[in-house]
Amino acid sequence: MITTDLLIIGAGPTGLFAVFEAGLLKMKCHLIDALPQPGGQLTELYPKKPIFDIPGFPSVNAGELIDNLMEQIKQFQPGFTLGETAQTLNKLEDGTFEVVTNKGTVHRAKAVAIAGGLGTFEPRKPTIENIADYEEKGVEYFIKEPEHFRNKRVVIAGGGDSALDWSIFLADVASEVTLVHRRNEFRGALDSVEKVQALKDQGKIKLVTPAEVTGIKGEGKVTAITLEKEGETFDVETDYFIPLFGLTPKLGDIANWGLEIEKNAIVVNNALDYQTNIPGLYAIGDINTYPGKLKLILCGFHEATLMCQSVYNMLNPGKKYVLKYTTVSGVDGFDGSRKEAEKAVVKKID
């Protein structure tokens, strides 16, 4: 049996950063994740995808961000149960939570944070009759290794951030990039839309809107796709067709834990600490919902910070918590007095 102060279900970026914030408060963490390695979707689905909205990083690859987070929390020595899914949750008489995985591993903790991202997921596939015949034969739903498309012809379909970001990235990798969207307007970030337009003007991206991919051709492998635009159909030769229409999320066993669920997300109290309707059980990151919710990594980091402070207060009743800044106290001495930390800083400078 594994015991810890804070059990985190989900080892994606939000869950990993929660380890850091808990570590500053001298709380031990253990993480459960269904994937065989930490990182969540960032590692499993698009480790090379550039991310542009992490403070202090004009651009950082998803895999690099996970590597940095792992390095940041290494000092706090969190435990990991990987390749297993959290299946059942029970609250014992003493208030401790017991979580058992699909492989029978028992975990006990005084508080639990669900940081499962979108939960279990599968790609949303376009309604093309023969698309299954070409999966992994030129049809790809995720981009894990961009070099796989080096000097190849690529058709990307979609109107969100993933379609825009990968079109921009592959413009310097593939021999030809065609972006297809059924509308003239895109749902992604305005900056990305402007970059795509600029690359189109430079001849680095072919933009086809409003249009839809209606068919796939090729003997055993994709050699062309059929496009329908304004009532006319025509073929475009390509080596790869990459539909990026997002993911269909599923909560899995978590949906049976007695939580308040709204549109496949866990309802939390964002006015206080991101606690669910079950005291001591929190939900942070993309898996939760509340008025004004934004599904951004940045927001998950913020939620993890407030959640950890709430857990600290719950585990240490009556003990006054005083917020200190790591710029002054450092990390090792975060639990010490501010004056001692300031002396240490002065000593180092001298």
C-alpha positions as CSV (number, residue, x, y, z in Angstrom):
1,M,0.0,0.0,0.0
2,I,1.2,3.5,-0.9
3,T,0.6,6.4,1.5
4,T,1.2,10.1,0.9
5,D,-0.1,13.5,1.9
6,L,-1.5,14.5,-1.5
7,L,-2.5,11.9,-4.1
8,I,-2.6,13.4,-7.6
9,I,-4.5,11.5,-10.3
10,G,-2.9,12.5,-13.6
11,A,0.7,13.2,-14.4
12,G,0.3,15.9,-17.0
13,P,1.6,19.4,-16.7
14,T,-0.9,20.5,-14.1
15,G,-0.4,17.5,-12.0
16,L,3.4,17.8,-12.2
17,F,3.3,21.5,-11.2
18,A,1.1,20.7,-8.3
19,V,4.0,18.5,-7.0
20,F,6.2,21.6,-7.0
21,E,3.7,23.8,-5.1
22,A,3.0,21.0,-2.6
23,G,6.7,20.5,-2.1
24,L,7.2,24.1,-1.2
25,L,4.8,23.5,1.6
26,K,6.6,20.3,2.7
27,M,3.8,18.0,1.6
28,K,4.7,14.6,0.0
29,C,3.0,13.7,-3.3
30,H,2.3,10.5,-5.3
31,L,0.9,10.5,-8.8
32,I,-1.2,7.9,-10.7
33,D,-1.3,8.0,-14.5
34,A,-2.7,5.5,-17.1
35,L,0.2,6.3,-19.4
36,P,3.6,4.5,-19.0
37,Q,5.4,7.8,-18.6
38,P,4.7,11.3,-17.1
39,G,3.5,14.1,-19.3
40,G,-0.1,13.3,-20.2
41,Q,-1.2,14.3,-23.6
42,L,1.9,16.5,-24.1
43,T,4.1,13.4,-24.1
44,E,1.8,10.9,-25.6
45,L,0.2,12.9,-28.4
46,Y,2.4,15.8,-29.5
47,P,5.7,16.0,-27.7
48,K,7.2,18.1,-30.5
49,K,4.3,20.6,-30.7
50,P,5.3,24.2,-29.9
51,I,3.5,25.9,-27.1
52,F,3.4,29.7,-27.1
53,D,1.5,30.8,-23.9
54,I,3.8,29.6,-21.1
55,P,5.1,32.7,-19.3
56,G,8.8,33.3,-19.9
57,F,9.0,31.0,-22.9
58,P,8.2,32.6,-26.3
59,S,8.0,29.0,-27.6
60,V,8.6,25.7,-25.9
61,N,8.1,22.2,-27.2
62,A,5.5,20.1,-25.3
63,G,8.1,17.4,-24.5
64,E,10.6,20.0,-23.4
65,L,8.1,21.6,-21.0
66,I,7.5,18.2,-19.4
67,D,11.2,17.6,-19.1
68,N,11.6,21.0,-17.3
69,L,8.7,20.2,-15.0
70,M,10.2,16.9,-14.1
71,E,13.5,18.5,-13.3
72,Q,11.7,21.2,-11.2
73,I,10.0,18.6,-9.0
74,K,12.9,16.1,-8.7
75,Q,14.1,17.7,-5.5
76,F,10.8,16.8,-3.8
77,Q,11.0,13.1,-4.8
78,P,7.4,12.3,-5.7
79,G,6.2,8.8,-6.2
80,F,4.7,7.5,-9.4
81,T,2.2,4.7,-10.2
82,L,2.4,4.6,-14.1
83,G,0.5,2.5,-16.6
84,E,-2.4,2.1,-14.2
85,T,-5.8,3.7,-14.0
86,A,-7.5,5.0,-10.8
87,Q,-10.6,2.8,-10.7
88,T,-12.3,3.2,-7.3
89,L,-12.3,5.9,-4.6
90,N,-13.5,5.5,-1.0
91,K,-13.4,7.8,2.0
92,L,-12.5,5.9,5.2
93,E,-13.8,6.6,8.6
94,D,-10.8,8.7,9.6
95,G,-11.3,10.9,6.5
96,T,-8.4,9.3,4.6
97,F,-9.1,8.6,0.9
98,E,-8.3,5.1,-0.5
99,V,-7.8,4.9,-4.3
100,V,-7.4,1.5,-6.0
101,T,-6.1,1.1,-9.5
102,N,-7.2,-1.3,-12.2
103,K,-4.2,-3.4,-11.3
104,G,-5.0,-3.5,-7.6
105,T,-2.5,-1.0,-6.3
106,V,-3.8,0.6,-3.2
107,H,-3.1,4.3,-2.4
108,R,-4.1,6.2,0.7
109,A,-3.9,10.0,1.1
110,K,-5.3,12.7,3.3
111,A,-6.3,14.7,0.1
112,V,-6.8,13.8,-3.5
113,A,-6.4,16.1,-6.6
114,I,-7.8,14.9,-9.9
115,A,-5.6,16.4,-12.7
116,G,-6.6,14.0,-15.4
117,G,-6.7,16.5,-18.3
118,L,-9.5,15.5,-20.7
119,G,-9.7,12.1,-19.1
120,T,-9.5,9.2,-21.5
121,F,-9.8,10.3,-25.1
122,E,-9.9,9.4,-28.7
123,P,-9.6,11.6,-31.8
124,R,-12.7,13.0,-33.5
125,K,-12.6,11.5,-36.9
126,P,-14.1,13.0,-40.1
127,T,-17.0,11.2,-41.6
128,I,-15.1,9.8,-44.6
129,E,-16.4,6.3,-45.6
130,N,-13.0,4.6,-46.1
131,I,-10.8,6.5,-43.7
132,A,-10.2,3.5,-41.5
133,D,-8.5,1.7,-44.4
134,Y,-5.8,4.3,-44.5
135,E,-5.1,4.8,-40.7
136,E,-1.4,4.6,-40.2
137,K,-1.1,4.3,-43.9
138,G,-1.0,8.1,-44.5
139,V,-3.9,9.1,-42.3
140,E,-2.6,10.4,-38.9
141,Y,-4.6,11.8,-36.1
142,F,-1.6,13.0,-34.0
143,I,1.8,14.4,-34.8
144,K,4.4,12.9,-32.4
145,E,7.6,13.3,-34.5
146,P,7.6,16.1,-37.1
147,E,10.7,14.8,-38.8
148,H,8.5,11.9,-40.0
149,F,7.0,14.5,-42.5
150,R,10.3,15.9,-43.7
151,N,10.1,16.7,-47.4
152,K,6.6,15.1,-47.7
153,R,3.3,16.5,-48.9
154,V,0.9,17.1,-46.1
155,V,-2.8,18.0,-46.0
156,I,-4.1,19.2,-42.6
157,A,-7.8,19.6,-41.9
158,G,-9.2,21.7,-39.0
159,G,-9.8,25.2,-37.8
160,G,-8.5,25.2,-34.2
161,D,-5.2,25.8,-32.6
162,S,-3.7,22.4,-33.3
163,A,-4.4,22.7,-37.1
164,L,-3.0,26.2,-37.2
165,D,0.1,25.5,-35.0
166,W,1.1,22.3,-36.9
167,S,0.6,24.0,-40.3
168,I,2.9,26.8,-39.2
169,F,5.5,24.3,-37.8
170,L,5.4,21.9,-40.8
171,A,5.8,24.8,-43.3
172,D,9.6,24.5,-42.7
173,V,9.6,20.7,-42.6
174,A,7.3,19.3,-45.2
175,S,7.8,19.9,-49.0
176,E,4.1,21.1,-49.2
177,V,1.5,22.0,-46.6
178,T,-2.2,22.4,-47.4
179,L,-4.6,23.6,-44.7
180,V,-8.2,22.9,-45.3
181,H,-11.1,24.3,-43.2
182,R,-14.8,24.2,-43.8
183,R,-15.1,27.9,-42.9
184,N,-13.2,31.1,-43.8
185,E,-13.0,31.9,-40.1
186,F,-10.7,30.0,-37.7
187,R,-11.3,29.2,-34.0
188,G,-7.6,29.4,-33.1
189,A,-5.5,32.2,-31.6
190,L,-5.5,35.4,-33.7
191,D,-1.7,35.5,-33.8
192,S,-1.7,32.0,-35.3
193,V,-4.2,32.9,-37.9
194,E,-2.1,35.9,-38.9
195,K,1.0,33.7,-39.2
196,V,-0.8,31.2,-41.4
197,Q,-2.0,34.1,-43.6
198,A,1.6,35.4,-43.8
199,L,2.9,32.0,-44.8
200,K,0.2,31.7,-47.4
201,D,1.3,35.0,-48.9
202,Q,4.9,33.7,-48.9
203,G,3.8,30.6,-50.8
204,K,4.7,28.3,-47.9
205,I,1.2,27.2,-47.1
206,K,-1.7,26.5,-49.4
207,L,-5.0,27.6,-47.7
208,V,-8.2,26.1,-49.0
209,T,-11.4,27.5,-47.5
210,P,-14.3,27.0,-47.2
211,A,-13.8,23.4,-48.1
212,E,-14.0,19.8,-46.8
213,V,-12.1,16.6,-47.4
214,T,-14.7,14.1,-48.6
215,G,-12.6,11.2,-49.8
216,I,-9.2,9.5,-49.7
217,K,-7.5,7.7,-52.6
218,G,-4.6,5.3,-52.9
219,E,-3.6,1.7,-53.3
220,G,-2.7,0.6,-49.8
221,K,-1.5,4.1,-48.9
222,V,-2.7,7.6,-49.2
223,T,-1.8,9.2,-52.5
224,A,-4.5,11.9,-52.8
225,I,-7.5,13.3,-51.0
226,T,-10.8,14.6,-52.6
227,L,-11.9,18.1,-51.7
228,E,-15.3,19.7,-52.0
229,K,-15.3,23.5,-52.4
230,E,-18.3,25.6,-53.3
231,G,-20.1,22.6,-54.9
232,E,-17.1,21.5,-56.9
233,T,-14.9,18.5,-56.2
234,F,-11.3,18.0,-57.1
235,D,-8.3,15.8,-56.0
236,V,-5.1,17.0,-54.3
237,E,-2.1,14.7,-54.3
238,T,-0.5,14.2,-50.9
239,D,1.5,11.8,-48.9
240,Y,-0.3,12.4,-45.6
241,F,-3.8,13.5,-44.5
242,I,-3.9,14.8,-40.9
243,P,-7.4,15.7,-39.6
244,L,-7.1,17.7,-36.4
245,F,-10.6,18.0,-35.1
246,G,-9.8,17.7,-31.4
247,L,-10.5,14.9,-29.0
248,T,-13.6,13.3,-27.5
249,P,-13.0,13.2,-23.8
250,K,-14.4,10.5,-21.4
251,L,-14.1,10.6,-17.6
252,G,-14.0,6.8,-17.3
253,D,-14.3,5.4,-13.8
254,I,-14.0,8.8,-12.2
255,A,-17.6,9.4,-13.4
256,N,-18.8,6.8,-10.8
257,W,-17.2,8.5,-7.8
258,G,-20.2,10.6,-6.8
259,L,-18.9,13.9,-8.2
260,E,-21.0,16.6,-9.6
261,I,-20.5,16.4,-13.4
262,E,-21.4,19.0,-16.0
263,K,-20.8,18.4,-19.7
264,N,-18.2,15.7,-19.0
265,A,-16.2,17.9,-16.6
266,I,-16.0,18.0,-12.8
267,V,-17.7,21.0,-11.2
268,V,-15.5,22.7,-8.6
269,N,-15.7,25.8,-6.3
270,N,-13.4,28.2,-8.1
271,A,-14.2,31.0,-5.7
272,L,-12.1,29.3,-3.1
273,D,-9.8,26.3,-3.8
274,Y,-11.1,24.1,-6.7
275,Q,-12.6,21.6,-4.3
276,T,-15.4,19.3,-5.6
277,N,-18.6,18.5,-3.9
278,I,-16.7,15.9,-1.9
279,P,-14.6,17.6,0.9
280,G,-10.9,16.9,0.5
281,L,-11.2,15.9,-3.2
282,Y,-10.1,18.5,-5.7
283,A,-10.1,18.8,-9.5
284,I,-7.6,21.0,-11.3
285,G,-6.7,21.6,-15.0
286,D,-8.8,20.7,-18.1
287,I,-10.9,18.1,-16.2
288,N,-12.7,20.7,-14.1
289,T,-15.4,23.3,-14.9
290,Y,-16.6,26.5,-13.4
291,P,-18.0,29.9,-14.6
292,G,-15.4,31.5,-16.9
293,K,-13.3,28.3,-17.2
294,L,-10.4,28.4,-19.7
295,K,-8.7,25.2,-20.7
296,L,-5.1,26.5,-20.7
297,I,-2.0,25.0,-19.1
298,L,-1.4,28.4,-17.6
299,C,-4.8,28.2,-15.8
300,G,-4.1,24.7,-14.6
301,F,-0.9,26.0,-12.9
302,H,-2.9,28.7,-11.1
303,E,-5.5,26.2,-9.9
304,A,-2.8,23.8,-8.7
305,T,-1.2,26.6,-6.6
306,L,-4.4,27.5,-4.8
307,M,-5.4,23.9,-4.4
308,C,-2.1,23.1,-2.6
309,Q,-2.6,26.0,-0.2
310,S,-6.0,24.7,0.7
311,V,-4.7,21.2,1.3
312,Y,-1.9,22.6,3.5
313,N,-4.5,24.4,5.6
314,M,-6.7,21.3,5.8
315,L,-3.7,19.1,6.9
316,N,-2.4,21.7,9.4
317,P,-5.4,23.1,11.2
318,G,-4.6,26.0,13.4
319,K,-1.1,26.4,11.9
320,K,-0.8,29.9,10.4
321,Y,0.5,29.8,6.8
322,V,2.4,32.9,5.7
323,L,2.9,33.3,1.9
324,K,6.6,33.7,1.0
325,Y,8.1,34.4,-2.3
326,T,10.7,31.9,-3.7
327,T,12.7,34.9,-5.0
328,V,13.4,35.7,-1.3
329,S,13.2,32.4,0.5
330,G,14.4,30.1,-2.2
331,V,13.1,26.6,-2.5
332,D,15.1,24.7,0.2
333,G,14.4,27.3,2.8
334,F,10.8,28.0,1.8
335,D,9.5,26.9,5.2
336,G,12.0,29.0,7.1
337,S,11.7,32.6,8.2
338,R,11.9,35.4,5.7
339,K,14.7,37.1,7.7
340,E,16.8,33.9,7.6
341,A,16.3,33.6,3.9
342,E,17.2,37.3,3.4
343,K,20.4,36.8,5.4
344,A,21.3,33.8,3.2
345,V,20.8,35.9,0.1
346,V,23.0,38.7,1.5
347,K,25.7,36.2,2.5
348,K,25.7,34.7,-1.0
349,I,26.0,38.2,-2.6
350,D,28.8,39.2,-0.2
